[in-house]
Amino acid sequence: MLYKKVKMIDEKLSAIGLGCWNFGGDWDNMSDEKAIEIVNLAIDLGINLFDVAPVYGWTHAEKVLGEALKRNGKRDQVFIASKGGLLWDENRQTRNDLSKASLLWEIDESLKRLQTDYIDLYQLHWPDPNVSLKETAEALKEMLEAKKIKYVGLSNFSHDDVKEMMTYIDVHAQQGLYNMLERNTDTYHGIPLEYRSEDQVLVDVEKYGQAFLPYSPLFQGLLTGKFSKSNNFSKDDIRNANPKLSGALLERYLNIVDELRVVANDIGHPLNEIAFNWLRQNPNVTSIIAGVSSIEQLKSNVNCLTWDIDDKTMSRINTIIEPVRYI
Ligand SMILES: NC(=O)c1ccc[n+]([C@@H]2O[C@H](COP(=O)([O-])OP(=O)(O)OC[C@H]3O[C@@H](n4cnc5c(N)ncnc54)[C@H](OP(=O)(O)O)[C@@H]3O)[C@@H](O)[C@H]2O)c1
């Protein structure tokens, strides 16, 4: 494994992390035993960063990760990156809540589910326009003082909000949507994004010495080359809710993937590894948090560490993906 170090975080973080959203049941159904097997293999491969959130599987993903770490006794070897601030009602309608009282309740619930007494990186999942950042920062300060969390991260936050938060409290990491085809995109699942990953977030994390965790690094699987015009996701698959994975936009992305496939054939490396290395070779990208649905996928993604994209190929790839740089 390759590890990356940023100024704001003492621990070295594995360049390949693991996104645990797949453990929750929102991406078709993965058994808990399979999820635990994936966690164990990830640790054996040197992965130390596990990204999770209460909302993944409506608490289930955190519980499965906690159970895996309890069974293997390796909690101290890993860096848990969980989140708070995204709640839901009995109809599973989500809402943002970054109020102090709610966050202080949420952290204890996450600790119970994860079967641990601290979370390494506690990220605010999405901004909440109804609560002042000052109030949210007070909750985070209390958690830090109580040693319930070690570091603070902001996910999906605008440049201005990150800057304001930093006047109240240290921000150690940022997380945002970033992959070869969504570099400065302004929506995620139809939700407007108030940040531009490449042009703003990557610049800021370098300036502040923060970690950057790019989510959806494989564009939910599109960048592995396995999607077609008529994706038949199962009815429970969260990807049905991604408007970019259907219609004219999907066709446009698929045409680009076809061009990338030619590069992949020429250099003899699969598309998923190209997508990983394109991110990994950017010094401002810290830990790539792809989700996987199988042991084979995990092994195949980690295989990207055996080679690098050379300069000539990198510029060929960048020319191909340039037309969607701002889409
Ligand atoms: N902060 C946020 O708001 C936010 C939002 C979204 C995600 N996240 C985090 O980011 C993580 C990753 O993002 P994501 O799950 O949206 O997208 P992703 O990592 O781009 O895509 C995951 C999917 O890619 C496919 N895949 C992975 N490796 C593969 C391989 N080697 N070969 C073929 N297919 C492969 C699998 O699809 P199949 O299921 O079809 O096998 C898997 O379910 C999540 O788990 C979560 O931790 C955070």
The ligand as a Gaussian input file, in Angstrom:
#p B3LYP/6-31G(d) Opt

LIG

0 1
 N      -19.914000      12.648000       1.143000
 C      -20.880000      12.288000       0.334000
 O      -21.874000      13.021000       0.161000
 C      -20.769000      10.988000      -0.389000
 C      -21.626000      10.709000      -1.471000
 C      -21.469000       9.492000      -2.139000
 C      -20.507000       8.576000      -1.731000
 N      -19.712000       8.849000      -0.656000
 C      -18.668000       7.886000      -0.196000
 O      -17.893000       7.526000      -1.318000
 C      -17.871000       6.092000      -1.455000
 C      -17.734000       5.718000      -2.912000
 O      -18.650000       6.404000      -3.736000
 P      -19.783000       5.662000      -4.555000
 O      -20.073000       4.376000      -3.897000
 O      -20.850000       6.656000      -4.753000
 O      -19.175000       5.424000      -5.996000
 P      -17.924000       4.614000      -6.605000
 O      -16.965000       4.249000      -5.575000
 O      -17.493000       5.453000      -7.732000
 O      -18.638000       3.317000      -7.209000
 C      -18.868000       2.159000      -6.466000
 C      -19.325000       1.067000      -7.407000
 O      -18.361000       0.885000      -8.434000
 C      -18.347000      -0.461000      -8.837000
 N      -16.962000      -0.971000      -8.761000
 C      -16.024000      -0.732000      -7.818000
 N      -14.880000      -1.341000      -8.129000
 C      -15.086000      -1.979000      -9.300000
 C      -14.291000      -2.796000     -10.139000
 N      -13.023000      -3.047000      -9.853000
 N      -14.855000      -3.325000     -11.255000
 C      -16.133000      -3.069000     -11.594000
 N      -16.948000      -2.313000     -10.832000
 C      -16.434000      -1.766000      -9.695000
 C      -19.267000      -1.240000      -7.939000
 O      -20.475000      -1.361000      -8.670000
 P      -21.471000      -2.625000      -8.591000
 O      -22.247000      -2.370000      -7.349000
 O      -22.274000      -2.504000      -9.854000
 O      -20.638000      -3.856000      -8.546000
 C      -19.443000      -0.295000      -6.752000
 O      -20.682000      -0.446000      -6.136000
 C      -19.150000       5.620000      -0.769000
 O      -19.066000       4.287000      -0.340000
 C      -19.231000       6.589000       0.388000
 O      -18.372000       6.154000       1.429000
 C      -19.819000      10.055000      -0.003000

